């Protein structure tokens, strides 16, 4: 290899965005440029996207860049189905191969395998499929078997891919010189690799969010703004389908949920000066019931700083005796909101010598199911085991005088 060729490969390896322009004569969208530039510096990259912004194209560009600029690399690619992989990412790989004489001369393309003509056994990319009926152990084998100094895993439409498939990819990163996991998908599920990358494992991932919001100046230019406006007008901005396909946002956990994970992440990221919020009202919504499916009967009493009161008698300015799951003492806490709804259904009746109530299936209680454990946790009534202990008391804070005088 000449010095000029070696310098060019080094440049392309460090700057995949330049590689795309020079090898494919293509101009990436701004968000695509951001992903291409982030790739060399991040082991894990996740693209959470709306419908149709060109995420499979980026996966194909990165795959060809890795195949061209690394010696004897191995790449495994999968998607939510074999048909989706064939019609999506694998089709994109063929499309961009045809646009580059360099790549076309050096690599052969087959239905399930792309390989270097000079080194077909050690320099390749393979399509991997998985069965939706498979058990977790079998799913974990989908991306297994890659052992090389340079490896890459591509997960297209990862919003619907099971967690078990990611296990082999994570394990392979421990024994290579350079390894990457790149995933892209629509945020359709509140579970799986894409969801975890955007929530609980966000610190491990470089996350790029792509929207088709017609009012967002950073929206994807590949999606028609007229189409996006039409979907919003037809279904509403808060409709789960619109959230996923137009805004590229996770929907609430169900149609009855009020807040989704994206709203939670946004609220955590907000920063205010004390002077901006000092005089603002404190508003907190907790476990809001929409159709009365998370409630107690209206003849239930609650202990307030003004004594025991029935729910209908609460005004809203009282304080209620409250306790955190494993706190030792109870505290008086203000009422955030009083929610009252009609309920048409069966209630669960519960009664002991010291406690009785009627509640819906989804009402939550502070319980422990192991008599030997001192830790309590919140559980829905419908999920309670046969034997459980509801927390009914807390530690005493105060004095214990020898005599008490009543007047």
Wavefront OBJ file of the C-alpha trace (Angstrom):
o trace
v 0.000 0.000 0.000
v 1.353 3.423 -0.946
v 1.807 6.208 1.579
v -0.922 8.183 -0.150
v -3.382 5.284 0.126
v -2.461 4.665 3.757
v -2.990 8.346 4.596
v -6.372 8.294 2.846
v -7.519 5.229 4.795
v -6.390 6.857 8.035
v -8.395 9.975 7.182
v -11.492 7.952 6.339
v -11.124 5.960 9.528
v -11.003 9.108 11.657
v -13.596 11.011 9.598
v -16.392 8.758 8.277
v -18.241 11.898 7.165
v -15.452 12.635 4.688
v -15.467 8.975 3.619
v -19.157 9.230 2.673
v -18.592 12.362 0.616
v -15.530 11.052 -1.217
v -16.458 7.396 -1.722
v -20.203 7.723 -2.359
v -20.391 11.345 -3.531
v -23.195 11.850 -0.994
v -23.965 14.761 1.328
v -25.286 13.577 4.726
v -28.030 15.421 6.553
v -26.855 17.366 9.633
v -27.942 14.653 12.078
v -26.285 11.995 9.896
v -23.063 14.009 9.937
v -23.259 14.115 13.736
v -23.536 10.313 13.938
v -20.695 9.773 11.448
v -18.369 12.065 13.393
v -19.299 10.505 16.734
v -18.716 6.931 15.580
v -14.880 6.710 15.878
v -15.001 8.052 19.440
v -17.889 5.999 20.856
v -18.133 2.270 21.333
v -21.934 2.389 21.537
v -24.131 4.632 19.386
v -27.948 4.650 19.440
v -30.220 6.487 17.023
v -33.743 7.085 18.372
v -35.656 8.224 15.336
v -38.994 9.149 13.863
v -40.218 7.377 10.748
v -38.150 7.651 7.565
v -35.201 10.013 8.297
v -32.552 7.736 6.733
v -31.223 5.779 9.705
v -30.628 2.578 7.687
v -28.535 4.643 5.290
v -26.278 5.723 8.146
v -25.906 2.119 9.295
v -24.854 1.125 5.764
v -22.338 3.992 5.531
v -20.779 3.009 8.862
v -20.628 -0.653 7.855
v -18.812 0.128 4.595
v -16.475 2.519 6.390
v -15.583 -0.186 8.911
v -15.063 -2.802 6.169
v -12.812 -0.485 4.137
v -10.678 1.062 6.898
v -10.106 -1.817 9.371
v -8.027 -4.932 8.673
v -9.952 -8.237 8.666
v -13.073 -6.885 10.404
v -16.186 -8.900 11.175
v -19.666 -7.395 11.273
v -22.957 -8.999 12.344
v -26.230 -7.294 11.440
v -29.780 -8.055 12.559
v -33.226 -6.473 12.584
v -36.731 -7.147 13.894
v -37.248 -9.775 11.163
v -35.435 -11.412 8.278
v -37.643 -9.600 5.778
v -36.961 -6.252 7.409
v -33.213 -6.873 7.360
v -33.310 -7.924 3.716
v -35.507 -5.035 2.544
v -33.860 -2.431 4.759
v -30.209 -2.519 5.747
v -29.110 -5.275 3.334
v -30.726 -3.420 0.442
v -28.936 -0.229 1.518
v -25.614 -2.083 1.560
v -26.190 -3.185 -2.050
v -27.273 0.282 -3.116
v -24.148 2.024 -1.837
v -21.862 -0.725 -3.126
v -23.123 0.005 -6.626
v -22.282 3.683 -6.198
v -18.585 3.060 -5.445
v -16.200 1.417 -7.965
v -13.675 1.022 -5.120
v -16.058 -1.006 -2.986
v -17.525 -2.934 -5.901
v -14.067 -4.097 -6.975
v -13.003 -5.102 -3.465
v -16.149 -6.718 -2.019
v -18.676 -9.322 -3.122
v -22.336 -9.036 -2.099
v -24.569 -12.033 -1.409
v -28.031 -12.384 0.116
v -26.700 -13.103 3.605
v -23.020 -12.225 3.400
v -20.707 -9.474 2.173
v -16.999 -10.324 2.031
v -13.620 -9.182 0.819
v -12.724 -10.870 -2.451
v -9.107 -11.149 -1.273
v -9.915 -12.510 2.216
v -13.416 -14.076 2.128
v -12.962 -16.119 5.320
v -11.713 -13.391 7.633
v -13.070 -10.106 6.228
v -16.856 -10.050 6.122
v -20.303 -8.880 7.184
v -23.071 -11.389 7.934
v -26.845 -11.102 8.177
v -28.234 -12.719 11.331
v -31.883 -13.666 11.908
v -33.744 -14.729 15.045
v -37.004 -16.500 15.734
v -39.672 -14.724 17.705
v -40.590 -18.083 19.214
v -37.058 -18.707 20.506
v -36.179 -18.816 24.197
v -33.764 -16.221 25.683
v -30.786 -18.590 25.390
v -31.393 -19.100 21.670
v -31.941 -15.387 21.125
v -28.596 -14.719 22.791
v -26.877 -16.751 20.065
v -28.100 -14.449 17.290
v -25.001 -12.254 17.441
v -22.637 -14.862 18.879
v -19.527 -16.176 17.156
v -17.662 -12.969 16.295
v -14.021 -13.204 17.319
v -11.682 -10.687 15.742
v -9.599 -7.646 16.587
v -12.132 -5.415 14.833
v -15.817 -6.203 15.292
v -19.086 -4.373 14.829
v -22.703 -5.187 15.618
v -25.535 -3.443 13.778
v -29.108 -3.538 15.095
v -31.623 -2.053 12.677
v -35.126 -1.268 13.976
v -33.846 -2.028 17.467
v -36.976 -0.605 19.091
v -38.560 -4.053 18.696
v -35.527 -6.292 19.307
v -35.427 -8.355 22.547
v -32.840 -7.619 25.226
v -31.409 -11.151 25.023
v -29.990 -10.507 21.549
v -27.707 -7.786 22.911
v -25.970 -10.089 25.404
v -23.493 -11.665 22.955
v -22.627 -8.274 21.474
v -21.837 -6.821 24.892
v -19.665 -9.822 25.741
v -17.680 -9.633 22.491
v -16.578 -6.056 23.198
v -14.407 -7.298 26.057
v -11.867 -9.143 23.889
v -11.271 -7.021 20.789
v -8.973 -4.151 19.868
v -11.869 -2.083 18.558
v -15.526 -2.928 18.829
v -18.777 -1.060 18.236
v -22.475 -1.641 18.773
v -24.607 0.615 16.595
v -28.370 0.542 16.839
v -31.163 2.526 15.238
v -34.921 2.343 15.553
v -38.257 3.903 16.290
v -39.079 4.203 20.008
v -42.020 1.806 19.839
v -41.373 -0.255 22.981
v -40.662 0.577 26.614
v -38.221 -2.318 26.781
v -35.366 -3.695 24.731
v -31.920 -2.368 23.676
v -33.081 1.013 22.342
v -35.171 1.820 25.391
v -32.368 0.899 27.790
v -29.830 2.905 25.793
v -32.043 5.980 26.092
v -32.919 5.518 29.775
v -31.190 3.305 32.343
v -27.986 2.796 30.303
v -27.768 6.247 28.749
v -24.358 6.902 30.327
v -22.946 4.028 28.248
v -24.343 5.202 24.927
v -23.952 8.128 22.591
v -27.622 8.788 21.841
v -28.744 10.783 18.807
v -32.407 11.791 18.660
v -34.004 12.449 15.262
v -37.382 14.136 14.931
v -39.729 14.987 12.074
v -41.524 17.669 14.086
v -42.471 20.306 11.479
v -41.908 23.048 14.071
v -38.387 21.901 14.992
v -35.594 23.664 13.041
v -33.416 20.558 13.502
v -35.997 18.206 12.015
v -35.051 15.569 9.456
v -35.273 17.104 5.957
v -36.095 13.698 4.429
v -39.583 13.573 5.962
v -42.261 15.718 4.339
v -43.385 18.470 6.722
v -46.822 18.367 5.098
v -47.127 14.677 5.963
v -46.037 15.370 9.548
v -48.563 18.207 9.919
v -51.273 15.983 8.499
v -50.609 13.246 11.060
v -50.608 15.768 13.909
v -53.870 17.326 12.729
v -55.456 13.912 12.233
v -54.477 12.215 15.499
v -53.203 14.971 17.838
v -49.727 15.742 19.156
v -50.124 13.467 22.192
v -51.269 10.425 20.231
v -48.823 7.508 20.805
v -48.521 6.826 17.054
v -47.637 10.478 16.410
v -45.174 10.536 19.305
v -43.295 7.559 17.854
v -43.468 8.166 14.102
v -43.459 11.961 13.871
v -41.627 13.151 16.974
v -39.403 10.112 17.527
v -40.391 9.955 21.186
v -41.267 7.071 23.457
v -45.008 6.881 24.112
v -46.436 6.601 27.618
v -46.519 3.061 28.953
v -50.145 2.819 27.855
v -52.885 4.939 26.367
v -54.008 5.706 29.927
v -50.568 6.896 31.051
v -49.933 10.599 31.433
v -46.141 10.875 31.242
v -43.651 8.994 29.077
v -39.897 8.491 29.614
v -38.906 11.352 27.296
v -40.879 13.852 29.390
v -39.220 12.478 32.527
v -35.725 12.837 31.002
v -36.507 16.403 29.921
v -37.682 17.339 33.405
v -34.524 15.880 34.980
v -32.355 17.913 32.597
v -34.046 21.236 33.348
v -32.129 23.692 35.500
v -33.649 26.779 37.122
v -32.231 29.531 39.267
v -33.796 29.823 42.683
v -34.976 33.352 41.881
v -36.941 31.997 38.907
v -39.000 29.519 40.913
v -39.028 30.892 44.464
v -42.515 32.389 44.188
v -43.955 29.758 41.859
v -46.538 27.252 43.146
v -45.287 23.755 43.945
v -47.213 21.322 41.739
v -46.583 17.592 41.856
v -48.579 14.862 40.141
v -48.145 11.396 41.616
v -49.781 8.180 40.361
v -52.658 10.050 38.752
v -55.762 7.891 38.212
v -57.644 8.525 35.001
v -60.669 6.261 35.239
v -60.728 5.550 38.961
v -58.773 2.330 38.478
v -56.209 3.206 41.155
v -58.424 4.254 44.038
v -59.913 3.599 47.437
v -63.585 3.935 48.314
v -64.893 7.357 49.307
v -65.653 6.132 52.847
v -61.951 5.513 53.481
v -60.420 7.608 56.259
v -56.998 9.238 56.104
v -55.046 10.653 59.051
v -54.467 14.396 58.642
v -52.999 17.058 60.900
v -56.625 17.917 61.691
v -57.552 14.364 62.656
v -59.077 11.446 60.760
v -61.046 12.525 57.702
v -63.065 10.807 54.997
v -61.831 11.428 51.475
v -64.921 13.509 50.518
v -64.293 15.747 53.553
v -60.777 16.714 52.526
v -60.348 20.343 51.519
v -56.814 20.116 50.147
v -54.864 22.338 52.537
v -54.418 19.578 55.155
v -51.255 17.596 55.720
v -51.348 13.790 55.580
v -49.245 11.414 57.655
v -46.924 9.793 55.089
v -43.946 7.471 55.010
v -41.320 6.451 52.473
v -40.781 2.711 51.797
v -37.914 2.156 54.246
v -37.883 5.346 56.306
v -38.000 4.913 60.044
v -40.347 7.786 60.826
v -43.539 9.153 59.332
v -43.751 12.756 58.170
v -46.573 15.197 57.610
v -46.819 15.964 53.899
v -49.086 18.371 52.010
v -51.779 17.058 49.675
v -50.708 17.553 46.068
v -54.071 16.963 44.464
v -57.441 15.395 45.257
v -58.613 13.111 42.436
v -62.149 11.729 42.442
v -63.774 9.546 39.771
v -66.780 7.325 39.339
v -65.867 3.648 39.271
v -67.970 0.859 37.774
v -66.420 -2.448 38.773
v -65.638 -4.855 41.580
v -63.554 -3.802 44.593
v -61.223 -5.910 46.682
v -62.220 -6.178 50.340
v -59.461 -6.593 52.951
v -59.853 -6.791 56.715
v -57.674 -7.637 59.722
v -57.993 -6.828 63.427
v -56.281 -3.462 62.908
v -56.980 -2.584 59.286
v -59.728 -2.775 56.696
v -60.272 -1.203 53.294
v -61.760 -1.637 49.823
v -59.644 -0.875 46.769
v -59.252 -1.421 43.029
v -56.726 -3.898 41.585
v -54.199 -1.183 40.729
v -54.058 0.554 44.080
v -50.563 0.384 45.531
v -49.595 -0.612 49.061
v -46.368 -0.510 51.034
v -45.757 -4.193 51.812
v -43.196 -6.885 52.502
v -43.829 -10.512 51.547
v -40.971 -12.052 53.505
v -41.566 -12.021 57.293
v -37.806 -12.138 57.879
v -37.148 -9.072 55.738
v -37.488 -5.548 57.061
v -37.611 -3.920 53.621
v -40.912 -2.692 52.243
v -41.790 -1.914 48.648
v -44.791 -0.583 46.727
v -46.910 -3.270 45.081
v -50.241 -3.181 43.238
v -52.969 -5.058 45.072
v -53.406 -7.442 42.121
v -49.707 -8.398 42.348
v -49.656 -9.138 46.073
v -48.720 -12.716 47.078
v -50.951 -14.819 49.286
v -48.948 -13.831 52.377
v -47.936 -10.214 52.811
v -47.554 -7.606 55.518
v -48.813 -4.059 55.003
v -46.811 -1.432 56.820
v -49.093 0.024 59.458
v -46.684 1.736 61.850
v -43.476 3.741 62.074
v -40.898 4.806 64.613
v -41.777 7.221 67.394
v -39.974 10.564 67.586
v -40.562 12.545 70.766
v -40.425 12.309 74.548
v -41.957 9.704 76.843
v -43.053 11.480 80.052
v -43.762 9.483 83.185
v -47.090 11.233 83.728
v -49.667 12.760 81.395
v -52.231 15.242 82.710
v -55.642 15.448 80.957
v -57.744 18.582 81.398
l 1 2 3 4 5 6 7 8 9 10 11 12 13 14 15 16 17 18 19 20 21 22 23 24 25 26 27 28 29 30 31 32 33 34 35 36 37 38 39 40 41 42 43 44 45 46 47 48 49 50 51 52 53 54 55 56 57 58 59 60 61 62 63 64 65 66 67 68 69 70 71 72 73 74 75 76 77 78 79 80 81 82 83 84 85 86 87 88 89 90 91 92 93 94 95 96 97 98 99 100 101 102 103 104 105 106 107 108 109 110 111 112 113 114 115 116 117 118 119 120 121 122 123 124 125 126 127 128 129 130 131 132 133 134 135 136 137 138 139 140 141 142 143 144 145 146 147 148 149 150 151 152 153 154 155 156 157 158 159 160 161 162 163 164 165 166 167 168 169 170 171 172 173 174 175 176 177 178 179 180 181 182 183 184 185 186 187 188 189 190 191 192 193 194 195 196 197 198 199 200 201 202 203 204 205 206 207 208 209 210 211 212 213 214 215 216 217 218 219 220 221 222 223 224 225 226 227 228 229 230 231 232 233 234 235 236 237 238 239 240 241 242 243 244 245 246 247 248 249 250 251 252 253 254 255 256 257 258 259 260 261 262 263 264 265 266 267 268 269 270 271 272 273 274 275 276 277 278 279 280 281 282 283 284 285 286 287 288 289 290 291 292 293 294 295 296 297 298 299 300 301 302 303 304 305 306 307 308 309 310 311 312 313 314 315 316 317 318 319 320 321 322 323 324 325 326 327 328 329 330 331 332 333 334 335 336 337 338 339 340 341 342 343 344 345 346 347 348 349 350 351 352 353 354 355 356 357 358 359 360 361 362 363 364 365 366 367 368 369 370 371 372 373 374 375 376 377 378 379 380 381 382 383 384 385 386 387 388 389 390 391 392 393 394 395 396 397 398 399 400 401 402 403 404 405 406 407
